[in-house]
Amino acid sequence: MTRSTDAPSYYHATAQPLPAQPSLKGDRTADVCVIGAGYTGLSAALELAEAGYKVVVLEARTTGYGASGRNGGQICTGFSPGQHKLETQLGKSDAVKCFRIAEEAKGLIVDRIARHRIDCDLKWGYLHVIPKSTQFDHLKHWKAEWEALGYTDTQILTKQDLEARLGTAVYHGALREGGAGHFHPLNYCLGLAHAALSAGAQIYENSPVTAIETEGEPTAHTPQGSVRAKAMVIAGNAYLGRTVPRLYGRIMPVGSYIVASEPLGDNRAMSLIRDGEAVANTNFIVDYFRLTRDTRMLFGGRASYSTLEPPNLAAYMRPRMLNVFPSLSDARIDFAWGGYIAITYNRLPDCGRLAPNVYYAHGYSGQGVALAGMYGKLMALCIRGDSERFDLLSRIRHLPFPGGPVRMPMLVAAMLYYRLRDALG
Ligand SMILES: Cc1cc2nc3c(=O)[nH]c(=O)nc-3n(C[C@H](O)[C@H](O)[C@H](O)COP(=O)(O)OP(=O)(O)OC[C@H]3O[C@@H](n4cnc5c(N)ncnc54)[C@H](O)[C@@H]3O)c2cc1C
């Protein structure tokens, strides 16, 4: 049976072609073996291949199969749980350095799109909308926090301002930022893969890593071959499963689902989001939406803290979209798909080393579109001898999720708690 999260997405229907890559057969050596062809792995591979390293990427399915080819395409500022969480962990001045890393992450996307001529519909502008009037102070606090960090391209919008921009009355105001936005996530990912291949990296698709050895020269084993390298980058994120037991409990896969309407035409699309920004509400269980280049409403949200998928995604998501945009009741849903976000316990990304030359990064907790590429770059920099910023981020402490039979029930309970918290405000 086709899993609903494997259903053809709008992104696949509009993907730029990337030639199929071979699967790994036989034993190879490389300077660096990268596991996973999403933003994290491809970013590391690109950086290293451009610096002259012999890089082999092993991908279990196809390039962009994971979250990087399925996400909402929203390019966000900072880290998922906000700056205060970083400050608690690292102190104020190192937390500021982390914010700068996250700012650089957005710049990296812009540079790569320009340098590698990646056609991926990049558009700037982001609205953080509040579902309750009592959350207005939160927006002011947020704006002040960002201004103190030197990020000033922000504006508070009242309910009235917002209603002139969005075709809905359900929100009570917004924080608008000019330095965040959206793009076609799969085409960006495929563009990174093109660039990495052009720089000399090899990508093997349909080559799932079944086990790794981390002693000495790390080695990755696939069903029909192996790669022994001087360094390894593990970038399997939520899709890695139990392949690397030491990483399994550090993240939890959370299902998130998206629908894309039929093309609405310019006028109708603009009546919903006048200036074409990305939009997300401030709930823990986020609704996120935006328009596509061909004027579809792309609406994502819900979260399932179990890996059981809803049987009919379109029917599952449609009421959520109509709650925000009742005027779409006659619009056909052309695509529905989903994927797994990797969250950590504190919702800050988790990175580190399993051995002196074996690096990993994952758990961007719903905010990896920009951050993942940057973590990939920072792992590449470590391999090239500059580990300062990676070491800073590795100092963030993480509680593991429990394993065994209590893992899922605990997360289902957490999910219910957050739903209740969003509802009660
Ligand atoms: C539905 C959805 C919506 C999202 N929306 C947003 C958003 O709007 N904004 C935002 O910032 N973030 C969003 N995210 C999160 C964001 O997409 C991720 O943080 C980011 O793509 C992570 O990139 P990655 O390269 O680390 O992981 P992935 O893109 O998941 O890539 C991991 C790759 O590793 C491969 N792999 C796994 N195990 C193995 C193995 N054993 N051997 C070989 N290969 C393996 C997988 O097949 C996969 O291709 C969303 C995620 C989802 C699922």
Ligand as a Chemical Component Dictionary entry (heavy atoms), coordinates in Angstrom:
data_LIG
# 
_chem_comp.id                   LIG 
_chem_comp.type                 NON-POLYMER 
_chem_comp.pdbx_formal_charge   0 
_chem_comp.three_letter_code    LIG 
# 
loop_
_chem_comp_atom.comp_id 
_chem_comp_atom.atom_id 
_chem_comp_atom.alt_atom_id 
_chem_comp_atom.type_symbol 
_chem_comp_atom.charge 
_chem_comp_atom.model_Cartn_x 
_chem_comp_atom.model_Cartn_y 
_chem_comp_atom.model_Cartn_z 
_chem_comp_atom.pdbx_ordinal 
LIG C1  C1  C 0 5.774  18.403 6.299 1  
LIG C2  C2  C 0 6.956  19.194 6.787 2  
LIG C3  C3  C 0 6.893  20.586 6.811 3  
LIG C4  C4  C 0 7.992  21.327 7.245 4  
LIG N1  N1  N 0 7.938  22.681 7.122 5  
LIG C5  C5  C 0 9.036  23.413 7.437 6  
LIG C6  C6  C 0 9.038  24.814 7.186 7  
LIG O1  O1  O 0 8.114  25.369 6.589 8  
LIG N2  N2  N 0 10.133 25.531 7.589 9  
LIG C7  C7  C 0 11.210 24.929 8.190 10 
LIG O2  O2  O 0 12.171 25.630 8.534 11 
LIG N3  N3  N 0 11.246 23.583 8.384 12 
LIG C8  C8  C 0 10.203 22.819 8.003 13 
LIG N4  N4  N 0 10.254 21.461 8.136 14 
LIG C9  C9  C 0 11.500 20.847 8.632 15 
LIG C10 C10 C 0 12.608 20.825 7.562 16 
LIG O3  O3  O 0 12.084 20.328 6.360 17 
LIG C11 C11 C 0 13.771 19.942 8.060 18 
LIG O4  O4  O 0 14.256 20.465 9.281 19 
LIG C12 C12 C 0 14.926 19.876 7.089 20 
LIG O5  O5  O 0 14.502 19.559 5.791 21 
LIG C13 C13 C 0 15.924 18.812 7.580 22 
LIG O6  O6  O 0 16.845 18.538 6.563 23 
LIG P1  P1  P 0 17.803 17.277 6.720 24 
LIG O7  O7  O 0 18.684 17.260 5.532 25 
LIG O8  O8  O 0 18.480 17.318 8.046 26 
LIG O9  O9  O 0 16.840 16.015 6.778 27 
LIG P2  P2  P 0 15.974 15.342 5.606 28 
LIG O10 O10 O 0 15.596 16.314 4.579 29 
LIG O11 O11 O 0 14.894 14.568 6.276 30 
LIG O12 O12 O 0 16.990 14.359 4.905 31 
LIG C14 C14 C 0 17.452 13.172 5.488 32 
LIG C15 C15 C 0 17.754 12.204 4.357 33 
LIG O13 O13 O 0 18.475 11.099 4.898 34 
LIG C16 C16 C 0 18.026 9.928  4.274 35 
LIG N5  N5  N 0 18.325 8.805  5.156 36 
LIG C17 C17 C 0 17.775 8.523  6.361 37 
LIG N6  N6  N 0 18.288 7.391  6.864 38 
LIG C18 C18 C 0 19.195 6.952  5.949 39 
LIG C19 C19 C 0 20.044 5.812  5.885 40 
LIG N7  N7  N 0 20.048 4.889  6.853 41 
LIG N8  N8  N 0 20.852 5.664  4.806 42 
LIG C20 C20 C 0 20.859 6.596  3.808 43 
LIG N9  N9  N 0 20.050 7.681  3.818 44 
LIG C21 C21 C 0 19.233 7.867  4.884 45 
LIG C22 C22 C 0 16.529 10.153 4.070 46 
LIG O14 O14 O 0 15.992 9.316  3.067 47 
LIG C23 C23 C 0 16.494 11.632 3.721 48 
LIG O15 O15 O 0 16.519 11.860 2.328 49 
LIG C24 C24 C 0 9.174  20.676 7.719 50 
LIG C25 C25 C 0 9.232  19.285 7.691 51 
LIG C26 C26 C 0 8.150  18.547 7.230 52 
LIG C27 C27 C 0 8.248  17.051 7.189 53 
# 
loop_
_chem_comp_bond.comp_id 
_chem_comp_bond.atom_id_1 
_chem_comp_bond.atom_id_2 
_chem_comp_bond.value_order 
_chem_comp_bond.pdbx_ordinal 
LIG C1  C2  SING 1  
LIG C2  C3  SING 2  
LIG C2  C26 DOUB 3  
LIG C3  C4  DOUB 4  
LIG C4  N1  SING 5  
LIG C4  C24 SING 6  
LIG N1  C5  DOUB 7  
LIG C5  C6  SING 8  
LIG C5  C8  SING 9  
LIG C6  O1  DOUB 10 
LIG C6  N2  SING 11 
LIG N2  C7  SING 12 
LIG C7  O2  DOUB 13 
LIG C7  N3  SING 14 
LIG N3  C8  DOUB 15 
LIG C8  N4  SING 16 
LIG N4  C9  SING 17 
LIG N4  C24 SING 18 
LIG C9  C10 SING 19 
LIG C10 O3  SING 20 
LIG C10 C11 SING 21 
LIG C11 O4  SING 22 
LIG C11 C12 SING 23 
LIG C12 O5  SING 24 
LIG C12 C13 SING 25 
LIG C13 O6  SING 26 
LIG O6  P1  SING 27 
LIG P1  O7  DOUB 28 
LIG P1  O8  SING 29 
LIG P1  O9  SING 30 
LIG O9  P2  SING 31 
LIG P2  O10 DOUB 32 
LIG P2  O11 SING 33 
LIG P2  O12 SING 34 
LIG O12 C14 SING 35 
LIG C14 C15 SING 36 
LIG C15 O13 SING 37 
LIG C15 C23 SING 38 
LIG O13 C16 SING 39 
LIG C16 N5  SING 40 
LIG C16 C22 SING 41 
LIG N5  C17 SING 42 
LIG N5  C21 SING 43 
LIG C17 N6  DOUB 44 
LIG N6  C18 SING 45 
LIG C18 C19 SING 46 
LIG C18 C21 DOUB 47 
LIG C19 N7  SING 48 
LIG C19 N8  DOUB 49 
LIG N8  C20 SING 50 
LIG C20 N9  DOUB 51 
LIG N9  C21 SING 52 
LIG C22 O14 SING 53 
LIG C22 C23 SING 54 
LIG C23 O15 SING 55 
LIG C24 C25 DOUB 56 
LIG C25 C26 SING 57 
LIG C26 C27 SING 58 
# 
